[in-house]
Amino acid sequence: MIATIEGVIAEKIGNTVIIELGGIGYEVVVTATDWGAATPGKPAKLYIYEHIREDAHQLFGFTDPGAKQLLIQLLGVSGVGPKVAMQVMGAASLERLQQAIGAGDAELFKGVSGVGKKTAERIMVELKGKVSSGAGTASSADPAYQALVGLGYPASQAAEAVAAIPPDVVDEQKRVKAALKQLS
């Protein structure tokens, strides 16, 4: 399974970017925000979700590991496939999506292609309490947070554990150990 791809952005086509790595170009579906930030000829690192079906093998990429985690959670909701999940991801910033889901605010999803009233309500019900609220949580750029998410902890648990680390612990390794201790 591909977890990350780090290479040079070769092209931007539609809602995808082509990342060249070792002479191979990987086509990766990205959000509008990540697509806009991608610059051909510049290096990039994307956290990858692989979606494999009998007739397709797609890569979905995010610059933020928290966004990948949210996509995985959205895919766990009945009736939400990769296309709809990416539409939801493009509706607002990661923090705003987390806040809306945490608050049960289905209004954010009105007008999102492929998301009707019932699907929006299902997302709220099935993900409430499982998704970080975004307010007062750890930054997705925090190495301790990234380590916990990389180990498979839900974003909300990782954020809570990192938030509980004493502020005087600044060494990255010590922060990761402290966060793991919070979870045990």
Secondary structure, 3 states (H helix, E strand, C coil): CCCEEEEEEEEEECCEEEEEECCEEEEEEECHHHHHHCCCCCEEEEEEEEEECCCCEEEEEECCHHHHHHHHHHHCCCCCCHHHHHHHHCCCCHHHHHHHHHHCCHHHHCCCCCCCHHHHHHHHHHHCCCCCCCCCCCCCCCHHHHHHHHCCCCHHHHHHHHHCCCCCCCCHHHHHHHHHHHHC
